[in-house]
Amino acid sequence: MNEKKQFVEPELLKCEESLDKVTLSYNNYGDNSHRDDRGPWEWLWRMLKRF
Amino acid sequence: MVQRSYIVQGIEIDLYADSHLSALISDYFASLYIGDSALHVKPVQYNLRIVKKTPGVPANAAKAIAGPAVTAYSNGREIYFLSKHGSSICLDPVDMKANGFLKEDILINPAELFPLLGASLVEILRYYGFFFLHAAALYINKVAYLISGDGGSGKTTATLSLVREGSQYVTDDSLFLKDDRGEIVISPLYKHVHVDKDIARRFPEISGGKGLKIKAGTKVPIDISFFYPDAFIPSLKPDVIIFPVITSAGTSGVTPVTQTEMYKNLLKQTVLAVDKHIAQEQLRIIGTLVRQTKGFALLSGRDMYEDSAILVGLLRKIHA
């Protein structure tokens, strides 16, 4: 189980790239008060729904 | 003021606090894992005092993250953490200093103090490369597993079931991810396993058969190394990530999940850093973790609730 994966899903690469860009562009991560402390935020939920 | 020093993940934490506050805060820092080796980095300095009127956050600070217990604000390089009742900690991640102004009633309400301390500490540890993830971590049959899921999804039950069957464990609930020369390794946040009333009843061996008095809806930390000597290991490099889901089905099972699903599921079990550049690094670490592991959904049925050995069989099936 120690070998690194050679294959990376194209969808994962797209998801990572989008989140990387949006992380820098957002001024406010949003309201997370309805969720557990450990969850992501509104903007992140919206981004993740696209993938 | 009383000065005490602690080690968390190998980093020195110097605490200066009012004497009546120091004992309570000591309980918190003493519950954290010290790390497997000392890091020669700038110590973190906490200055915490009780005040009648707290200064709050500056008017021009931007709200960054609103959680149920603590809200984080960004103000230049400073990060403010504000509790529901107005106590605050201001973090300067350049000087590695945290100044706290706490209301007196926090002394009788650790449920407000600990999330405030925890949020600031988890944030500052990111600047040293430690990134929080809500997951259990185990080593069984030469394979390292993370079990990541919401509260109540069965992480502690799975941990104790597997330890009972001979597994070693790092943590049952909370850990830090760290990049070690391109590979992600993990270490525990807490020293002990956190057990509720139901789990204490199902695993009587962890209390030495004495029975634990645990209030409904609360958890107590238990040092299970006393009952399972040599079961604790301080770190591991994950091979497999399990995402548990409790179902009403009679039979449990495992199914593979895609890398994208793994990435999304892991993001749900972390909190992004307030600083955007640190948050980008955090996303990269999670991406690296996905690449080095395989992911599976674990559908936890009634059979697993009744027989803890079933989980071991399902994990074997993954590698068959």
Contacts between the chains, C-beta under 8 A, distances in Angstrom:
chain1	res1	chain2	res2	distance
A	1	B	143	5.5
A	1	B	144	7.8
A	1	B	239	3.8
A	1	B	240	7.0
A	1	B	294	7.7
A	1	B	319	7.7
A	2	B	237	7.9
A	2	B	239	7.1
A	4	B	291	6.6
A	4	B	292	5.9
A	5	B	291	5.2
A	5	B	292	7.0
A	5	B	294	8.0
A	8	B	259	6.7
A	8	B	291	6.3
A	9	B	258	6.1
A	9	B	259	4.5
A	9	B	260	5.7
A	11	B	258	7.5
A	11	B	259	7.9
A	11	B	260	4.6
A	12	B	258	7.8
A	12	B	259	4.5
A	12	B	260	4.7
A	12	B	263	5.8
A	12	B	287	7.5
A	12	B	290	6.8
A	15	B	260	5.7
A	15	B	263	6.2
A	15	B	264	7.5
A	16	B	263	7.2
A	16	B	283	6.7
A	16	B	287	5.2
A	19	B	283	5.6
A	20	B	280	5.9
A	20	B	283	6.1
A	20	B	284	8.0
A	23	B	272	7.2
A	23	B	276	5.5
A	23	B	279	5.0
A	23	B	280	5.4
A	23	B	283	6.6
A	24	B	276	5.2
A	24	B	277	7.8
A	24	B	280	6.9
A	26	B	276	7.8
A	27	B	62	6.4
A	28	B	62	6.4
A	28	B	63	6.1
A	28	B	64	6.8
A	29	B	64	5.6
A	29	B	65	5.2
A	29	B	272	6.6
A	29	B	274	7.9
A	30	B	65	8.0
A	30	B	66	7.8
A	31	B	66	4.7
A	32	B	65	5.9
A	32	B	66	5.6
A	32	B	67	5.5
A	32	B	68	8.0
A	33	B	66	4.6
A	33	B	67	6.4
A	33	B	68	5.6
A	33	B	71	7.9
A	34	B	68	8.0
A	35	B	68	7.6
A	36	B	68	7.4
A	36	B	150	6.9
A	36	B	151	6.7
A	37	B	67	4.6
A	37	B	68	6.3
A	37	B	69	6.5
A	37	B	70	7.5
A	37	B	115	7.1
A	37	B	119	7.7
A	37	B	271	6.7
A	38	B	132	7.9
A	38	B	134	4.7
A	38	B	268	7.8
A	38	B	269	5.8
A	38	B	270	6.6
A	38	B	271	5.8
A	39	B	268	5.8
A	39	B	271	7.7
A	40	B	267	5.2
A	40	B	268	6.1
A	40	B	270	7.6
A	40	B	271	7.7
A	40	B	272	6.7
A	41	B	65	6.7
A	41	B	272	7.4
A	44	B	267	6.6
A	44	B	272	7.2
A	48	B	264	5.1
A	48	B	267	6.8
A	51	B	260	5.7
A	51	B	264	6.9
